[in-house]
Amino acid sequence: MSFIPRHAFPPIPSLPRSYFLGHHKSGLQKMKSLLSTIDLVIECRDYRIPLTSRNPLFEQALEGKPRLIVYTKRDLGPGSRRDEDVIRNWHHPTATLFVRNGKRVDGRRSVGTLLAVLREDATKRWKLVGQRIMIVGMPNVGKSTLVNALRGHGIRKGKVAATGAQPGVTRKVSGSGVKIIPSEDDMEGSGSVKQGVGGGVYLVDTPGVFIPYVPDTQAMMKLALCGSVKDTIIPPVMLADYLLFHLNLHSPALYADYAPPTNDVVELLCEIAKKTGRLGKGGAVDTEATALWMIQKWRNGDLGRFLLDRVHEGGLEEARREEEAVLPSFSQARRVERERRRERNRARGV
Ligand SMILES: Nc1nc2c(ncn2[C@@H]2O[C@H](COP(=O)(O)OP(=O)(O)OP(=O)(O)O)[C@@H](O)[C@H]2O)c(=O)[nH]1
C-alpha cells in the first residue's frame, strides 16, 4: 500500500502562543528611543519562514525610517531563484537581500553584496559623523551573526557580538554601534584600494523581539522549529511531530536512513533512537531527547532543506491577513496586561 502523508496538521488549543519577554519589550522601547540617531533599519527574517518571521511590531515602531530586508539562513533553504524573485516582489520597492552565514558555508560572498549595498547607500547619504544602521528581527534569526560577518568582511576584524543556537543571546541594544565600513579619515594614508565613507558606517545590534501573541498555532510551531522560541516552551515531541508532517509533505525519503515512511512520530523517534544508538537501559527510548536531536538535525540542514511557509504569488496578501490577525490580538494582549496590572495594584492597595 502506498504511503499517504497527512495533508493538514490539526490546531492544538493547549499550545503556548506567547513568548513576549521583558527584554523584548524593553529592547523595542530602546530601539524607538534611538530611532532619531538611525539612518537605516535592516530587518532580518528567516528565509525558511519568510511570512511567519515578519514582526509587524517593527513596522509600527520603526515607521518612517528607510528599510532593507535581509533574509538570513539562505543555506538552510532550497536555494530556489523563483522563490527569491517572488519574495523580492512582495517587498518591492524595499530592497531585499538573501544571505547565508552558516558554519559550513562561507558567508563572505553573500555578505559582500550586502556590504556593497550599504556602502553605496552611505555614499549617497554622506555624513561626517558616520551612518548608523539598526539591525532588528525576531529572536535567533541571525542578527548578531550578520553583524560579525559584516564586520569581518568590511574591516577584517573578529567577532564582537555573541551568538548562540538558542534565542535571547543578545539582551541589550548595542548603543555605540559596531564599525563595518571605515571612515575616510581611517583610510587616509593606509594605501588600501578600498575607500572609507564619510565618518564610517556603524551597526547597532538589538535583541530579538517576538510577536506578543501568535494566534495561529502552526505559526508558533514554525517559529519554534526555526529556533525563535526556547526549546523548553513547546514539548519537543509535539514539535518533532510538526516537523514530521512537513518532512512527509516533501518526501519521506528525507528520513529513509532511520525509518520507512510513517505519520507516527513516536514510531519514527523509536527507530531513530535504535539506529543512532540512543537507547537507554533495557532498550528504553527517551522520546524527548530524541525529538530534540531530530529537530536540531533539521535546523542544521541535515534533514532536508525546505521552506515551512508557502511562497506563492499571493504571499504578501496572506502576510497582510496575518498582520490583521496579529494586531487586534496584540491590542487584546495589551488590554489584558493593563487589567492584570490594575488587579495587582488593587491587591497591593496602590
Ligand atoms: N546555517 C546558518 N546558520 C546561521 C545563519 N545565521 C545565523 N546562524 C545561526 O543561527 C543561530 C542564531 O544566530 P544569532 O546571530 O545568535 O541570532 P540573533 O538573531 O542575534 O539571536 P538573538 O540573540 O535571539 O536576538 C546561531 O547558531 C548561528 O550560528 C545562516 O545564515 N546560516
The ligand as an SDF file (V2000), in Angstrom:
LIG
                    3D

 32 34  0  0  0  0  0  0  0  0999 V2000
   23.0910   27.7760    8.7830 N   0  0  0  0  0  0  0  0  0  0  0  0
   23.0620   29.0580    9.1550 C   0  0  0  0  0  0  0  0  0  0  0  0
   23.0630   29.3750   10.4610 N   0  0  0  0  0  0  0  0  0  0  0  0
   23.0260   30.6660   10.8250 C   0  0  0  0  0  0  0  0  0  0  0  0
   22.9770   31.7180    9.8740 C   0  0  0  0  0  0  0  0  0  0  0  0
   22.9310   32.9120   10.5460 N   0  0  0  0  0  0  0  0  0  0  0  0
   22.9380   32.5920   11.8560 C   0  0  0  0  0  0  0  0  0  0  0  0
   23.0050   31.2510   12.0390 N   0  0  0  0  0  0  0  0  0  0  0  0
   22.9740   30.5120   13.3140 C   0  0  0  0  0  0  0  0  0  0  0  0
   21.7420   30.8720   13.9750 O   0  0  0  0  0  0  0  0  0  0  0  0
   21.9100   30.9260   15.3830 C   0  0  0  0  0  0  0  0  0  0  0  0
   21.4170   32.2580   15.9070 C   0  0  0  0  0  0  0  0  0  0  0  0
   22.2760   33.2880   15.4620 O   0  0  0  0  0  0  0  0  0  0  0  0
   22.4140   34.6660   16.2490 P   0  0  0  0  0  0  0  0  0  0  0  0
   23.2630   35.5460   15.3930 O   0  0  0  0  0  0  0  0  0  0  0  0
   22.8410   34.4370   17.6670 O   0  0  0  0  0  0  0  0  0  0  0  0
   20.8950   35.1690   16.2350 O   0  0  0  0  0  0  0  0  0  0  0  0
   20.2840   36.5340   16.8280 P   0  0  0  0  0  0  0  0  0  0  0  0
   19.2380   36.9720   15.8700 O   0  0  0  0  0  0  0  0  0  0  0  0
   21.3380   37.5270   17.1360 O   0  0  0  0  0  0  0  0  0  0  0  0
   19.6090   35.9780   18.1640 O   0  0  0  0  0  0  0  0  0  0  0  0
   19.0410   36.7610   19.4790 P   0  0  0  0  0  0  0  0  0  0  0  0
   20.1860   36.9160   20.4180 O   0  0  0  0  0  0  0  0  0  0  0  0
   17.9850   35.8350   19.9890 O   0  0  0  0  0  0  0  0  0  0  0  0
   18.4600   38.0500   19.0270 O   0  0  0  0  0  0  0  0  0  0  0  0
   23.3960   30.6760   15.6340 C   0  0  0  0  0  0  0  0  0  0  0  0
   23.5470   29.3060   15.9890 O   0  0  0  0  0  0  0  0  0  0  0  0
   24.0630   30.9480   14.2850 C   0  0  0  0  0  0  0  0  0  0  0  0
   25.2420   30.1780   14.0830 O   0  0  0  0  0  0  0  0  0  0  0  0
   22.9710   31.3660    8.4730 C   0  0  0  0  0  0  0  0  0  0  0  0
   22.9090   32.2050    7.5690 O   0  0  0  0  0  0  0  0  0  0  0  0
   23.0130   30.0240    8.1940 N   0  0  0  0  0  0  0  0  0  0  0  0
  1  2  1  0
  2  3  2  0
  2 32  1  0
  3  4  1  0
  4  5  2  0
  4  8  1  0
  5  6  1  0
  5 30  1  0
  6  7  2  0
  7  8  1  0
  8  9  1  0
  9 10  1  0
  9 28  1  0
 10 11  1  0
 11 12  1  0
 11 26  1  0
 12 13  1  0
 13 14  1  0
 14 15  2  0
 14 16  1  0
 14 17  1  0
 17 18  1  0
 18 19  2  0
 18 20  1  0
 18 21  1  0
 21 22  1  0
 22 23  2  0
 22 24  1  0
 22 25  1  0
 26 27  1  0
 26 28  1  0
 28 29  1  0
 30 31  2  0
 30 32  1  0
M  END
$$$$
